[in-house]
Amino acid sequence: MQDPGDIWGCPFTHPSKTFGSTKKMFYIKPRTIVLKAIPKLQKSISTTQTCQSNHKLSSFLEAAKMPEKKLRKLVFPFEDLERHLSSKVNISNFQLFQPRFEDIKRAEMFFTPSKKHKIDYFTSAVRMDHAPLITQSEVCFIGRSNVGKSTLIKTLFSLVPETEVRVSKTPGHTKKMNFFTVGKAFTLVDMPGYGYKAPKDFVDIVETYLETRHNLKRTFLLVDGSVGLLHADRIAIDMCEEFGLPYVLVITKIDKAKQGELLRHILEVQEVIQNHTVGCFPQPFLVSSLHYSGVYLLRCFIAHVTGNLKLGPS
């Protein structure tokens, strides 16, 4: 199996140039995480379930019918986790983006198709000279192979079941840049995964895209919540910092890890954001594509950063 440190499917130093202007590895010193005792949880959801297009929680309007306490746990998954943290842990950065339910409801309109608002796969490109010339706002999703990137995109677009988002259990399935147009509001790009079975020309694809895509409003860098930050993820963070990109860390698969393990991974990510980044949004987003935890919040954030949604007063 390929070394996870070999993030682009090739040695760290590119044959023709150093990745970005990076000269050294992105190193994080280990730190002690203070946690309260956490009881063991039994898994109540079958692992054979998949993110289905007709999931009853695809729409926030349906989810809003549940009791408010349960709804808040679904929309803001960190709220349910923070009670297990020691009072010494600063949680303020986990609460920066706290839209009203009314804002989340309005954001869902951008992910709901209509005759005048088409949402669909647009095209794919293996090189930037094949990429479509689009002027509307754009966001891209990038992450390690098997981080759940395509599955999350499919969940974000679950109100459009006919949208073609290829999801595979085989790591490294996404080999091209896949463009999805969300009406005239924005474009979402599913980038190839780095690490195991990454395309050989991954560095050229991603570097060129990030450096030249002037309508790119935000890069969403996904981290697997069940395994935590890996060497590959830390180099990807360093890449975004080198390019001066505004980006966000999204912690996926929060349903796959035990709570104590998940909290350690979350706080490790938060420590990296706080002490080792400049361009990263201070709040990491937690999501489960299986349970729809954090999905409505992420939809709202995307609609907001692409300039389509102005948040109401808190």
C-alpha positions in Angstrom: 0.0 0.0 0.0 1.2 3.5 -0.8 2.7 5.5 2.0 0.1 8.0 3.2 2.9 10.6 3.4 3.2 10.4 -0.3 0.3 12.7 -0.7 0.1 13.3 -4.4 0.8 9.7 -5.5 4.5 10.8 -6.1 7.4 11.9 -3.9 6.9 15.1 -1.9 9.3 17.0 -4.1 7.8 17.3 -7.6 10.2 16.3 -10.4 10.1 19.8 -11.9 9.6 22.0 -8.9 9.0 22.0 -5.2 5.3 21.8 -4.2 4.2 25.5 -3.9 7.2 27.1 -2.3 7.2 24.5 0.5 10.7 23.6 1.7 10.0 21.5 4.7 7.4 19.2 6.2 4.4 20.6 8.1 5.1 19.4 11.6 2.7 19.5 14.5 4.0 19.0 18.0 2.0 16.4 20.1 -0.1 18.0 22.8 -2.2 16.7 25.7 -5.9 16.9 25.2 -8.0 17.4 28.3 -11.2 15.3 28.2 -13.8 14.3 30.6 -14.5 10.6 31.1 -16.8 9.4 28.2 -19.0 6.4 28.4 -18.8 3.8 25.6 -21.4 4.2 23.0 -23.1 1.4 21.1 -23.5 1.8 17.4 -27.2 1.9 16.7 -27.0 2.5 12.9 -26.1 -0.3 10.5 -22.9 0.2 8.6 -24.6 -1.1 5.5 -26.7 2.0 5.2 -25.7 4.4 2.4 -26.5 8.0 1.6 -29.6 7.6 -0.5 -31.2 10.2 -2.7 -34.6 9.9 -1.1 -33.3 10.1 2.5 -35.9 11.6 4.8 -33.4 14.1 6.1 -32.4 15.5 2.7 -34.5 18.6 3.4 -34.1 20.8 6.4 -37.9 21.5 6.2 -38.5 17.8 7.0 -35.9 17.8 9.7 -37.4 20.9 11.3 -40.4 18.8 12.3 -38.4 17.0 14.9 -38.1 18.3 18.5 -35.8 21.3 18.8 -33.2 19.6 21.0 -32.8 16.8 18.4 -32.8 19.3 15.6 -30.0 21.4 17.1 -27.9 18.2 17.6 -28.4 17.5 13.9 -27.6 21.0 12.7 -24.8 21.9 15.2 -23.2 18.5 16.0 -20.4 20.1 18.1 -23.0 21.2 20.6 -23.7 17.6 21.6 -20.0 16.9 21.9 -18.8 20.0 23.9 -20.5 18.8 27.1 -17.8 16.0 27.2 -15.0 18.5 27.2 -13.2 19.9 30.2 -14.0 23.5 31.1 -10.4 24.4 30.3 -11.0 23.9 26.6 -11.8 27.1 24.7 -14.8 26.4 22.5 -15.5 29.9 21.2 -14.1 29.2 17.7 -16.6 26.3 17.3 -19.4 28.8 17.5 -18.4 31.5 15.0 -20.8 30.5 12.3 -24.2 30.1 14.0 -26.9 31.0 11.5 -30.6 31.1 12.5 -32.8 28.3 11.4 -34.4 30.8 9.1 -31.1 31.4 7.3 -30.5 27.6 7.0 -34.0 27.3 5.5 -33.2 30.1 2.9 -29.9 28.5 2.1 -31.6 25.2 1.2 -33.3 27.0 -1.7 -30.0 27.2 -3.5 -29.7 23.4 -3.2 -33.3 22.8 -4.4 -33.8 22.6 -8.2 -36.5 24.4 -10.1 -37.2 25.3 -13.8 -35.2 28.5 -13.4 -32.5 27.0 -11.1 -30.9 24.0 -12.6 -28.5 21.9 -10.5 -26.5 19.3 -12.4 -23.1 17.8 -13.3 -21.6 20.1 -15.9 -18.3 18.7 -17.1 -15.0 17.2 -16.2 -11.4 18.2 -16.9 -8.1 16.5 -16.6 -6.1 19.8 -17.1 -6.9 23.4 -16.6 -7.0 24.1 -20.3 -9.9 21.7 -20.4 -11.7 23.4 -17.5 -14.9 25.4 -18.3 -14.6 29.2 -18.4 -17.1 30.2 -15.6 -17.4 33.6 -14.0 -19.8 32.8 -11.2 -18.5 32.1 -7.7 -16.9 28.7 -7.3 -16.0 26.4 -4.3 -13.8 23.3 -4.5 -13.7 20.2 -2.3 -10.3 18.5 -1.8 -9.1 15.7 0.5 -7.3 12.5 0.9 -8.5 9.5 -1.1 -11.4 7.7 0.8 -12.1 10.7 3.0 -15.7 10.7 1.9 -15.5 13.7 -0.4 -17.7 12.5 -3.2 -20.2 11.0 -0.7 -20.4 14.4 1.0 -21.1 16.2 -2.3 -23.7 13.7 -3.1 -25.3 14.4 0.3 -25.2 18.1 -0.3 -27.0 17.5 -3.6 -29.4 15.0 -2.2 -32.4 17.2 -3.0 -31.4 16.6 -6.7 -31.3 12.8 -6.9 -30.7 12.8 -10.6 -27.4 14.7 -10.2 -24.6 12.4 -11.2 -22.0 12.3 -8.4 -19.9 9.2 -8.7 -19.3 7.5 -5.4 -17.0 4.4 -5.0 -15.8 2.3 -2.1 -12.4 2.2 -3.9 -10.0 4.9 -2.8 -8.8 7.3 -5.5 -11.9 6.9 -7.7 -12.0 10.6 -8.6 -9.3 11.2 -11.2 -10.6 14.4 -12.8 -11.9 17.8 -11.7 -15.7 17.4 -11.8 -17.8 20.6 -12.1 -21.3 20.9 -10.8 -23.3 24.1 -11.6 -25.8 25.3 -9.0 -28.0 27.5 -11.2 -26.4 30.9 -11.7 -25.5 31.0 -8.0 -22.2 29.1 -7.9 -20.2 26.1 -9.2 -18.9 23.3 -7.0 -15.8 21.3 -8.0 -15.0 17.8 -6.9 -11.2 17.6 -7.0 -9.1 14.4 -7.3 -8.1 12.9 -4.0 -4.5 13.0 -2.8 -2.6 10.1 -1.3 -3.3 6.5 -2.2 -3.9 5.9 -5.9 -3.9 9.7 -6.6 -3.4 10.6 -10.3 0.2 10.9 -11.3 -0.3 14.5 -12.5 -2.3 15.4 -9.3 0.2 18.2 -8.4 0.0 19.9 -11.8 -3.8 19.6 -11.8 -4.3 21.1 -8.3 -1.5 23.6 -8.3 -2.7 25.1 -11.6 -6.3 25.2 -10.5 -5.7 26.8 -7.2 -3.3 29.4 -8.6 -5.3 30.5 -11.6 -9.0 30.0 -10.7 -9.8 33.7 -9.9 -13.5 33.0 -9.2 -12.6 30.5 -6.4 -14.2 31.8 -3.2 -13.4 29.0 -0.8 -11.5 25.7 -0.7 -13.0 23.0 1.5 -10.3 20.7 2.8 -11.7 17.4 4.2 -10.2 15.5 7.1 -11.3 12.0 8.1 -12.8 12.3 11.6 -12.3 8.5 12.2 -8.5 8.7 11.8 -7.6 12.3 12.4 -5.0 14.5 10.7 -2.5 12.6 8.7 0.8 13.7 7.2 -0.9 14.1 3.9 -3.5 16.4 5.3 -0.9 18.6 7.0 0.9 19.1 3.8 -2.4 20.0 2.1 -2.9 22.6 4.8 0.6 23.9 4.2 -0.3 24.1 0.4 -3.3 26.3 1.1 -1.2 28.5 3.3 1.5 28.9 0.7 -1.0 29.9 -1.9 -2.7 32.4 0.4 -6.1 30.7 -0.2 -9.2 31.2 2.0 -10.1 27.7 3.1 -12.1 25.7 5.6 -11.4 22.4 7.3 -14.3 19.9 7.2 -14.2 16.9 9.5 -16.0 14.0 7.8 -17.3 10.6 9.1 -18.0 11.8 12.6 -20.3 8.9 13.0 -17.4 6.4 12.4 -15.3 7.2 15.5 -15.9 6.7 19.2 -16.7 9.9 20.9 -13.4 10.2 22.9 -11.4 9.5 19.8 -13.4 11.9 17.7 -13.0 14.7 20.2 -9.2 14.2 20.3 -9.2 14.5 16.5 -11.4 17.6 16.5 -9.2 19.4 19.1 -6.1 18.4 17.2 -7.6 20.0 14.1 -8.5 23.1 16.1 -5.0 23.4 17.5 -3.6 23.3 14.0 -6.0 26.0 12.8 -5.3 28.3 15.8 -1.5 28.0 15.9 -0.4 27.0 12.4 -2.7 28.7 9.9 -3.5 32.2 8.7 -6.0 31.6 5.8 -8.1 29.0 7.4 -11.6 29.8 8.7 -11.2 29.4 12.6 -14.2 27.1 12.8 -13.9 23.5 11.6 -17.2 22.0 10.3 -18.3 18.5 11.5 -20.3 16.4 9.1 -21.8 12.9 8.8 -23.0 12.1 5.3 -24.8 9.0 6.7 -26.8 10.9 9.4 -26.9 14.3 7.8 -25.2 15.8 10.9 -23.8 19.2 10.0 -24.9 19.1 6.4 -27.5 21.9 6.6 -24.9 24.1 8.3 -22.4 23.4 5.6 -25.0 24.2 2.9 -25.7 27.5 4.6 -22.0 28.3 4.8 -21.5 27.6 1.1 -24.4 29.8 0.2 -23.0 32.5 2.4 -19.4 32.5 1.2 -20.4 32.4 -2.4 -22.2 35.7 -1.9 -25.7 34.3 -2.3 -27.0 34.4 1.2 -26.9 37.4 3.6 -27.3 36.2 7.2 -30.1 37.8 9.3 -29.4 39.3 12.7 -28.6 36.7 15.3 
